[in-house]
Amino acid sequence: MTGADRITEGRLALGSFIRSQRNLANLSLRELARRTELSNPYLSQLERGLHEPSVRVLKALAGALNVSAETLLAQAGLLEDRSERPTAGATMEVETAVRADPLLTNSQKQALLAVYRSYLAEAGSLAGDRKGD
């Protein structure tokens, strides 16, 4: 696979991830555009893998979709793998499962995700401390 093929594949995977998270959050493209202050056409093109978003756009999307910015950055291929942290895929699976659970209210889902992310942040902080020893 050529470098250009990998880039295209990465954009398509990121776009698919953004679309699935938007659908899980029950947001229309128009509502996501309003929350991120991005245009409908641009978001549609991102979801179809036609553009590579900037870090600013990824952060805006993360906030609007209640996904960690790290997860979106990893999906975009902008973060290196960290062996002591869960993979981006594992983190994404946990967050996706919480969002998809029909037994939880939206506020319960947000609270659970906030706790989960705080644990991940703490684990990352502790891993960094251990490397410095």
Secondary structure, 3 states (H helix, E strand, C coil): CCHHHHHHHHHHHHHHHHHHHHHHCCCCHHHHHHHHCCCHHHHHHHHCCCCCCCHHHHHHHHHHHCCCHHHHHHHCCCCCCCCCCCCHHHHHHHHHHHHHCCCCCHHHHHHHHHHHHHHHHHHHHHHHHHHHC
